[in-house]
Structure formats: structure tokens, C-alpha cells
Amino acid sequence: MVGDKLKFKLKKNELILLFQIMWDKEVILGISESDLYRILEDKTLYTDNNGNYCEMKYVSQQANKLKQGHNSPKFPGKRLSEIFHKSFFTSSK
């Protein structure tokens, strides 16, 4: 049976950044940016520092902070770059 929410072993900022990059690069099509954030809030869980799955809340505000570079002392893309090929995060569409 499929659960109601997708569980990711990623921190909140990493998960937001991953989906933002996929949306920016048009890997995800047919939805607005605000719909993307709503889907993340409604259908995904992230992992906290203790390994617990947590609800995604305030995704649009968090994404805005990430875009402006005001939120995370560690760039969440570093860990994502270790998981995915770096060109996925650096090349144009």
C-alpha cells in the first residue's frame, strides 16, 4: 500500500532545493511554483537531525529565504551534489 506522503532522507532545505532545481530546469512541468510548494507541503516528509520524518511546513517562505541566501549556514546543494551528478545542479536547461 502506498502511503499518503513520500518520505525523503533529506533535510528540509535539501528537499526544497532539489524540487526547486527540477522545476527551474523544467524537469517538472505543468505546475506553477506555488503549486510545487503546496505539493511539497501536502505530499512529502523530510528527515530531521534525529532521523525522524517531519511534515513540510512554510515551504514557500523557506524557499524564498534559500533563493536570497539568508537561510542556511551550509549550502544544501553540497549534499545533493554528492548524491547527484554535479552538472545537474550547474548546467543550464
N, C-alpha and C positions, 0 to 999 in steps of 0.2 A: 504494500500500500504506500502510495506517495504521501508524504507529509504536506502540511499546509505551507511550510516555508522551506526554502533552500538554506542549508547550513554551510557556511564558509569558514574554513580555518584561516581567516584573515582578520586583521584588526579593522575597525570601522573605517578609518581613513584609507586603508588599502583597498577595501571593498568599494568605497565611493570612487576612488581614483581609477580603479580597474574599469568600472562601468562607465565612468565619465570619458575615459580614453576610448573605449569601444564606441561610445556614442559620437564623440568628436571625429573618429576615423571612419564613421559610417559603417561599422560592423553591425551596429544596432540601428535599424531604420524603422520609419513609420510611426515614431512617437516623438513627442516634444521632450525637451529637457526636464520640464516639471513633471511630466508623466513618468520619466525614468526614475526620478527621485521618489515619486509616490510608489512605484513598483518596488523599489529597494526597501522602502518602509514597510510595505504590506506583505512582501513575499520573501524577504531574506533575513538571516540572522548572522551576526558576526561573532568572533571569539574575543573575549576579554583577556586580560593578563593572567587570569586564573584558569583559562581554558574552558570557561563556561560560554554557552551560546546566549547572546543577548539580542533583544529587539533593536531594530534600527529606528532611531527617533531623530527628528530635526535634521534630516539628510540635506535638504536644500540649504539650510544655514551653514552646515558643516562644509558642504561642497563650495559654497561661496567663500568661506574662510580659507579653504585649501587653494582655491584659484588665486586669491590675493596673497597667499604665502604667509598668513598670520596665525596658522593653527598648530602646526606640528614641528617640534624641535628636530625630529628625524624625518627626512623625506620618505613618505610611504612608498614611493616608486622604487627605492633601493631593494626592498624585499621582493617586490613584484618583478623587478628586473632579474633577480636570481631565479625566479620561477619561470618567467617567460623570456624569450629571446629579446635582447635589448632593442633591436630595431623595431619591435612592436611599439615601443614607447617613444622612439625618437624620429622615425621616418614620417614623411607626410602621407596623406591619404592615398 
